[in-house]
Amino acid sequence: MKLQKLVLISSATILAIGAGTAIAQFKNSEKAISYRQSVFNVMGNHFGQIGAVVKGEAPFNKDEVAKNAAIVATLSTLPWQAFGPGTEGGKARADIWSDNAKFKAASEKMQLAVSNLNTAAQSGDLESIKKAFGAAGATCKGCHDDFKKK
């Protein structure tokens, strides 16, 4: 069973990365903005479902948490190509383009933290999930504080 999940998650990640390459070009900035906002919206929904469990607002179902964490990990690789030159706007601050190295580092830090959350979630250990969730949430907050309009 665990091998099947690992294969599924690996396949989804590879497909997501491949899809990112295929859709790296957007017709216009509005399409790029819509794409990245959609990805973040879906990612936030699944992250929020894990958060409800971590906060004790929802019952702990290890399979559901693992599923949500895998989705978040896959989605965490997608929005970055929609922040290319000429895609300014939306809720994104200009700092993304003026200090792109800092933005890239923040995105990589978030992806690593989300990957760690996924690993913890696949283990089914709630205490590990709580710790990894807090670390992932901190990276999300840091990026929002620095790069998202209020």
N, C-alpha and C positions, 0 to 999 in steps of 0.2 A: 504494500500500500504506500509506504513512504517513497519507494523508488518511483512509483507512478506519479506521485505529486511532484517529485524532483524533476522528472522528465517533462511534465506539464509546465511547470514553472520555467524551466530552462527554455523550452520551446517557445513559450509566450514571450519571454525576454528577447530571444533571438528574433522572433517575428516583429516585435515592437521596434527593435533597433533597425531592422531592415526596412520597416515601414517609415521610420524616421528619415532614412536616407532617401527613400522614394518620394517623400513629400516635403523635402527640404525647401523647395521653391513654392512660394505662395503667389497667387495672382495679384494681390495687393496687401497693403498693411492691415486693412480691416479683416481680411481672411486670416492673417497670422495672429492678430489679436484675438479673434474669435476662437481660433484653434487652441492657443495657449490657455485662455480663460476656461475653455471647456475641459481641457485636461486637468487643470488645477481644481475645477469644481468637482469633477468625478473623484479625483484623488482625495480631496477634502471630505467628501461624503464617506468614503471607505475608511479614511483615517479617523473620522468622527465616530464611526461605529466601533472601532477599537477603543477609542477614548471613552465611550460610554461604559464599556466593560471595565476598563482600568479605573474609572471613577466609581464603580459600583452601581451605576445607573441601569445597567443591563446585565443579565446573567452571563457567566463565563461559559461559552461554548467553544472549546479549543479548535474545532473544525472551522467554525465561522470566523474566528479571529485569524486563523491561518490563511483562510481564503482571502479575507480583506487585506491582510498584510502582503500577500503575494500580488494582489491587484495594485496596491499602492507602490510596491517596489517596481513593478512593470511600468506603471504610469510615470514614475519619477524620472524615467529616461526620456520621455517624450517632449516636454514643452520647450526645451532649450533651443531647438532649431527655429522656433518661431520668434526668437529675440534677435534676429539678424539685422544688419543695417537696413534702414528704411522701414522698420516695423515699430517705430516709436509710437507710443500712445496707449490708450486703454488705462489700466490702473498702474502701469509701470512708470517708475520715475526715470528721468533722463540719466541718472547715475549708472543705470545698466549699460548704457552705451558710452558714457564718458569715463567710467571706471570698470570696463568689462572684465579685467583680470580679477577684481574683487568679486564681481558677480559670478564669474565662472568658478572661482574657489568656493563661494557659498553654495552654488548648485551642486558641486561635487561633494561637499561636506554633507549636504542634505541627502544625496543619493546614497552615500555610505551609511549614514545613520538609518535610513529607511531599509537598506539591505540588512543591517544588523537587527532591526525590528523584525524583518521577515524571518531571519534565522531564529530569533527568539520565539516568534509565533509558531514556527514549524516544530519547535521543541515541545510546545504545549505547556511550558512552565510559566505560570501566571506572574510570578515575581520577576523573572527575566523579561517578560513582556512589558511589565510596568516600567522597569528601568530603561529598556530600549525605547519605549514609547516616549518617556520623558526627554530622552536625548534627541530623538527625532523631532519632537515638538519644539524643542529649543532651537534646532536648526531652521525649522519653518519660521518661527517667530523672528529669529535674527534676520532672515532674508526679507520678511515682510517689513520689519522695522527699517531696514536700510534701502529697500528697493521698491516698495509698494506704496502708492499714494494712499493717504488716510481717507 
